[in-house]
């Protein structure tokens, strides 16, 4: 019998690592981590010994050390998000902890800080640094002061100790959530109202004759939106809000205290002030004003929306002979807001899903980005990747055919994988230590339901929007032309980083792209115009409630980071009740699974709403008026917003793109509110 020879997977041109993580052992990760720490220290030690201070002896090696640490470090830390092997995930978590401790040590080196300060004050003018390099130098020095390197040794040691403990606690918080794999056993009756396509995808337990429903996003959100059994929704919300509660509540409240201590040692009033010092908002007073003003505008329409939700609840209770308590419960919110879309806008989301098979949406989305940003995507089949599910595309410039980078789409859930949606840069496309441009590389992780039998994966409209959002982050990484690792890609102010992706969400709310993205999985017809019009009209459905929910999270984040010790359970319940008039579920504590607080959004969760001010302004001023598929505006967007990365202040990028100062008129109008 003859066997066909299958060539081994290849490493794409310009990619540094073999990304088949199944080939690595825990020992491999350990030894690589040790070497990263050793080599990074070696580079910085040489800077410390430098007698002649120049760009080549001070700034360049510091940037090289940062680039080396990032490029090599991602290989040993990324497996904790995607590996099916729990031993390798633990090894990656250990590697992350070691590198975080090393980063604290490196960031607290006063000898390097002193060299940078002296170089800037006495010698940098001779090197005639390019603007981005001068910005890097200022950033490193300012960051050194934010780490307390200008303070006495006793204070520096306290700060270092706090930073290390914070790193340890934050990693443990996120690890607890990542490894949480509990599920509920629910009967067919418990799942009343759920589409058959959802139920047939669940694991069936033959002993109990029930279905396994996990607390991961691909189960939790559909059930809380569609299940007609209020008790099922209640227990889903209860267990979801209780994930990791005992350990993560304790961890979070220690983190809050430590952040306050660190801020005070550094001369800031609180952690929020410390964080916002380098962001667009500048200080908590501006954030507070933004959130309070928005809350005042949203509360009147929320009262109208809430009345509509309660009317729907009353009708359902009467229809199914259920008690009506005249209150909107937390487990009612997603269900009845979905019902508003279906009844008031006559949108059947199950019907809409049939027009968005994942493979077709992916193909068409790539085509849209090709036209909009002048790119070329090519599917790569036999390449090294961490799981067989992963789809890899090469990205080239549409005009020059120059290789820009690669995107890795990891779209389906599996045990141990990160449970929500995110994009993660894997290789910065900045200049290497020899001044050559590297190619960029980024991964998108989502948890769309797998294909079932002969039926493809079908996306609901919210998932299509999420897909566009996360893909926008990939494009920010791929299109960046920043030269240094400090400012490459999405390394912009946190309260701007969501804006480029939020702006691209608008494409799934416009007739032309919606028709282009859709094809019924059986008939191959696009979305009918009548259904498209209904979808577009529904965009403002529940706008006040959905946005106030974001305000609740943002205000909670600001409150816990405005002082020291606090009872997170009581504080969250109070804010939820004050803002939305909804009771938290007794014996739960939502903040214990509020992952954003430990992955770069502490003191800045307001960024989602703040960024939207700029995303809507950019979209309405240009694409809305001149065409959503206008390639001239698309290239202007690529050059003004995506290419600079963080090498230019966000507000300057926005001014360059708009040709004027930004304003919040389009943002308010998008929420159905009067502009100022």
Phi, psi and omega in degrees: 000133180269137178247136178285134179279126179254116182296149179292153178301144183253160174270122181299152179306129175086356178271132187280322189250158167277114186266016169276089186294346179291345181273351184261145176255164174305324178296321177302314180296319180299310184293323176296321180295315178301317181293322178300312180299316182296313183290322178297316179297321181298317180297315182289328176299323178294322176298317181300328182273353185300131178264323177259122185262111178224176175302317183292332184259346183238289188292314183301310180296328177295317177292323177298320179297318179296315181295316180300314181298317180293312185296317181278327185292327185295331180294326183268345181259329185299326182303337181292341179269336193228343186287140175280344183273115182297329179292319179290323176298320178295320178296322178291323176295320177294319178296319178300316180298316180296316180292324177297317178297319178295319179298322176297313180301314182294320182288342182259016180280106181294328180298321179288318177302313180298321179296317179297317180296314181295319178299315181295314186288326189249331194232341189295331182298331180290335183272351178047058185299142173296156184307318181293322179290321176297322177295320177300315181298313178298320180297314182296321180289316179297320178295324177298318177293323177292342173267359177084020184287351176267359183264173183288165187299321181299316179293318179300319180294323177296316180297317179299317179298317179296316181300318180294318179294319178299316179301315180298315182292318181296319178295321180293321178303309182290325179295318179303316180291320182296325184268001180285118186230030181288158177213162178252147174261115185235142179279170177300321179293323177301331186260028178309130178095345180283138179299147179300325180299329177285312185297322182291345177272355181274150172288136180255127180269110186292335182289314183265350185059036179233169182258143177273117179243115183278175176261013176285159189300325184288350172252315186301310185292315176300319182293316182287343177269329192242340186288125182278354179271108185297330180291323176297315179297321181297313183289328175297311178298318182301309183287328177295315181287347182258001183305130176056027189300308184299310185286319184283332174296315179298315180297311183299318183289331172289320178302316181300315179297316182294321178297321178295317179299316180298315181300315181295320178298329182271000177091014178259155181292324181198178182296321179300318178297318180299313183293313189281351178306327184248014181254176180299322185293330177077322183199162181296334180297318178293322178294315180300316180298317180300313183289320180293315179300317180293319179300316180299322180287327186274336186296315179301311178294332177295323178296323177293314179299317182298321178298319178296318180296319180292325177296319177295320179296317180299316179299317180294319179298318178293319182297320184254014177057048178251151178292139178250117185263007177060024178230146172269114180271162180301322181283356174273334195302303183294323183296311185281334173292325175294320180295325176302314180299318185285320186270316184280333180247006180046049178252120174264104185297329177295323177291318180300319182304326185295344179266000183234065172293135189304314183299319180291316179301318180299311181301314183288325178297316177300320180296320178298314180292327176301312182291317187289317187251008179057059180238166172229124178255136176231127179290133177246118185276298190265068180238160180291128180205161190279347179204150181296337178293335190292135177250133185242135176233138170272142180240126177236158174291133185293334183267314187263346185068015180288135178292123179258324179163201185220144173241139181242116183258113179247095200256346187247152179286155172198162182303132176087349182281151175310132194272357180238208179244138177198167170237143184229118175294134180248341179202121180283137180271034181276186177282141177277185185295344178260008177083012179265141180286124174278161172271150182271158181208134181212151180244143171248129177248123173226178180224055176288147180299143180289158172300149181237120177053241181265006185259130181286168171294126179247134181260138168280170187296325178297323179289325175297318178297315178298320179300313178298320181299307182295325178295329176300322176296320177300317181293328176298320179288313186293321186274351183297141176239017175301148186266343185243152181293336181294332187236018185279141171063238186278010180277064177247180175304136185299328180276015169237340192301332181278342187301313180301321179286320178299323181296323183284347173297333184301337183294334181273009177241018181234144188304310186299307178296323180299318179293323181291326184279344191253142173202118182302133188293345177254307187275341185069009177283148174285171176305130176297150183301324180297321180288323177299314180298321178296317179300313182297318178296332183280358185300325181270002178300131177062020186301318183295313181295315181295322180283326175295327176299319176294323177298319178303311180297318182293317180292320176302313179301316180293320182295313183292338181255020176255356180204203182259245186299141176204158175266101187297325181296311181292318183296314180298315180300320180294314182295317178301317180291316182296318187276316188246349182071024180245139179277138169293155180285125180306143177070012174247167176211091182310319182302340180290347173236025177273080190300330183304331183293344183238007181231042172099008181240014177294132181072007184214023177294337175304343186303328181298315179285319180301314180298326183295333175304315184280324180297317180289324178296316180296316183293310185294327183286330187243285187298319181300322184271328188250001176114126184290342178250023182287110184291335178292315177292323178301316179290325176297320177296315179300316184285321185277326188250316186274318186293321184293339188058227178261015182285351177229145176301142183304316183296328178288323176299316181296315178301317181298321182286316184279330187078018180196178174288141178289157174217173185257013183300311182295323178300311181295318179297325180294340178263004182077023182251157178287136177284161183290000000 
